[in-house]
C-alpha cells in the first residue's frame, strides 16, 4: 500500500518547483489524512510546519530547499517512498513561553528551538533569573538570555557560545547573550523539568522583548519558560543522518 504523502513548501521558487514535481510523481493528500508530511524549504519553514501540524498524527520529513537545513534531509525526487519507510524518528518536546507585558497582558507561545529575551533599547537588559521558585541570579546585565531545547542547541544557543546538547538528554541550556555582569557567566544546564522565570529589572528604562521561535512579544516584564511534554513533534531523518548524529558532528567542525 502506497504512503499517503502531503507536501508543503515555502514560498521560495525552488521549493515551489520541487513541490510541483513531487506532486506529479507521488500525488498529494490533505495533511489531516496523510501518513507523512513532507516539508520543502529551510529550517524556518520546517519549524513553521511543525507548529502548524502539531495536532496531527503524521510525522514530518523535511527536504532542504533552503539554506542551512539542519532539520532537513538532502533533497532528491527519487525513491521518496523508500526513504520515508526507512526513516528514523526523533521526538521533540517544545518549550512553553508565558510572557507578561507592561500593559498587564499575558502572551503564550511554543518554541521548538529556543525562547530568548533580548534588549529592545540602547541600554543592556537587567534580568533576574529564578529557577523552580529559587532566585539563582539576582542580576544579569546582558544583551539577552535564552533557554534552548536539545534540538535547538545548535541554533541561536550555539551562536551565543552555549553548549550543544545530545538529542536524548533530559536537559535544557540556559545561555547568556553578551553578558556584561557577571562578565564570565556563560550559562547553566538545567533539568528538562525545570521552570525558568526571567524578571526584567527596570523595564521602562531598559525595555526587553521575548521571542519563541521568532514569535516576538515586546515590553515584557516577566517571562516563564518550561518544557511542554504534552506536545511531541515527530521528525523523520534518513538513517545515519538523524539529529543525534548531526549534533555530535557539529561539535567537531
C-alpha positions, 0 to 999 in steps of 0.5 A: 500500500502506497504512503499517503504523502502531503507536501508543503513548501515555502514560498521560495521558487525552488521549493515551489518547483520541487513541490510541483514535481513531487506532486506529479510523481507521488500525488498529494493528500490533505495533511489531516489524512496523510501518513507523512508530511513532507516539508520543502524549504529551510529550517524556518519553514520546517519549524513553521510546519511543525507548529502548524501540524502539531495536532496531527498524527503524521510525522514530518520529513523535511527536504532542504530547499533552503539554506542551512537545513539542519532539520532537513534531509538532502533533497532528491525526487527519487525513491521518496517512498523508500526513504520515508519507510526507512526513516528514523524518528526523533521526538521533540518536546517544545518549550512553553513561553508565558510572557507578561507585558507592561500593559498587564497582558499575558502572551503564550507561545511554543518554541521548538528551538529556543525562547530568548529575551533580548534588549529592545533599547540602547541600554543592556537588559537587567534580568533576574533569573529564578529557577523552580521558585529559587532566585539563582541570579539576582542580576544579569546585565546582558544583551539577552538570555535564552533557554534552548531545547536539545534540538535547538542547541545548535541554533541561536544557543550555539551562536551565543557560545552555549553548549550543544546538547545530545538529542536524548538528554533530559536537559535544557541550556540556559545561555547568556547573550553578551553578558556584561555582569557577571562578565564570565557567566556563560550559562547553566544546564538545567533539568528538562523539568525545570521552570525558568522565570526571567524578571526584567529589572527596570523595564521602562528604562531598559525595555526587553522583548521575548521571542519563541521561535521568532514569535516576538512579544515586546515590553515584557516584564516577566517571562516563564519558560518550561518544557511542554511534554504534552506536545511531541513533534515527530521528525523523520531523518534518513538513517545515519543522518538523524539529529543525534548524529548531526549534533555530535558532528557539529561539535567537531567542525 
